[in-house]
Amino acid sequence: MKRPKRNFLVLMDTSYSMHGDRIIAACDGLDLFHNEVFRKDDYMGLLAFDSRVIMLHEPMMVKKVNRAFDRKNILRTALNGRSTAMYDALHTGLTSLKDKLNDPNFKHLKSGDSVFHVVMLTDGCDNSSTKVLLSSVSALVANSGIPNFHLTVVGISMPRDTTAELRSTLFPRWSGHSAVAELLLKLEKIDVNQVNNDGATPLDMASQNGQLAVVELLLMHDYAQHHQEKVKVKQAMNNGDTPLLTAANATFKAQKTQTMIEIPVIGGQTISENQFLLGLAIESQNKYSEVVKLLLKHGAE
């Protein structure tokens, strides 16, 4: 079986807050990518960002990448690190990939079986982008126009509230339409187990789309207070699939993998291989696993 051509673009946060242990951990993380994830025939580009966005090198075959030179360039750029233009960096990286799809010098990218991974290593949220707005970046991530596109964010010693903010910003399907669902659930006459033509309930639809916040809302809602029938976690659709089966199937059928990996940096020690690789099965880890866990917790079968 022919292996897909894999193309990686690494976005390295070199802002001021990354000084010291964090930038070393991020560089060690990139080394682990080379050792454990990248193949010699993969393509890899490297972009650094603080308040500036700097392309350290264009995509090239991994076997031709000078890893020591990359590390030296990253550390040198971090010495003059400023504030964090994360959205500008994401926009630059994604538009650069899109442009290269039509560049004859990068014709390998046009292969129908190519896969594109954008991997960002950072310790915080945006605070200085000037080229694009948050809404533009969220829309671009959701509809990049790049075939087989995957985004992975590696949080280096990142506070929990920052992790949550990035998830809601870059991976909107984690949150889904929770505000709308919450408003509807306050209406006493609403039927939370109403089905569509396929026999799918709101819980089925939220499970299928990986909308964790909506699934949690449907399962945790105080139905007695609003005189409503409790949501049925075991009700099957016309094809026999329950919400749990729907979420489990979606785990393996998801076309986009958008992953948030949290990496602590403690006591001046860089990250261990196990910590970093915990989330780096890039083709398999995604938002649906959290939905499956939540459904199981509430008695789904």
Stockholm file with secondary structure:
# STOCKHOLM 1.0

chainA/1-301         MKRPKRNFLVLMDTSYSMHGDRIIAACDGLDLFHNEVFRKDDYMGLLAFDSRVIMLHEPMMVKKVNRAFDRKNILRTALNGRSTAMYDALHTGLTSLKDKLNDPNFKHLKSGDSVFHVVMLTDGCDNSSTKVLLSSVSALVANSGIPNFHLTVVGISMPRDTTAELRSTLFPRWSGHSAVAELLLKLEKIDVNQVNNDGATPLDMASQNGQLAVVELLLMHDYAQHHQEKVKVKQAMNNGDTPLLTAANATFKAQKTQTMIEIPVIGGQTISENQFLLGLAIESQNKYSEVVKLLLKHGAE
#=GR chainA/1-301 SS CCCCCEEEEEEEECSGGGTTHHHHHHHHHHHHIIIIICCTTSEEEEEEESSSEEEEEEEEEGGGCCHHHHHHHHHHHHHTCCSCCHHHHHHHHHHHHHHHTTCGGGGGGGCTTCEEEEEEEESSCCSCCCSCCHHHHHHHHHTCCCTTEEEEEEEESCCHHHHHHHHHHHCGGGTTTHHHHHHHHTSTTCCTTCCCTTCCCHHHHHHHTTCHHHHHHHHHCCTTTTTCCCCCTTCCCTTSCCHHHHHHHHHHHCSCCEEEEEECCCTTCCCCHHHHHTTCCTTTCCTHHHHHHHHHHTTCC
#=GC SS_cons         CCCCCEEEEEEEECSGGGTTHHHHHHHHHHHHIIIIICCTTSEEEEEEESSSEEEEEEEEEGGGCCHHHHHHHHHHHHHTCCSCCHHHHHHHHHHHHHHHTTCGGGGGGGCTTCEEEEEEEESSCCSCCCSCCHHHHHHHHHTCCCTTEEEEEEEESCCHHHHHHHHHHHCGGGTTTHHHHHHHHTSTTCCTTCCCTTCCCHHHHHHHTTCHHHHHHHHHCCTTTTTCCCCCTTCCCTTSCCHHHHHHHHHHHCSCCEEEEEECCCTTCCCCHHHHHTTCCTTTCCTHHHHHHHHHHTTCC
//
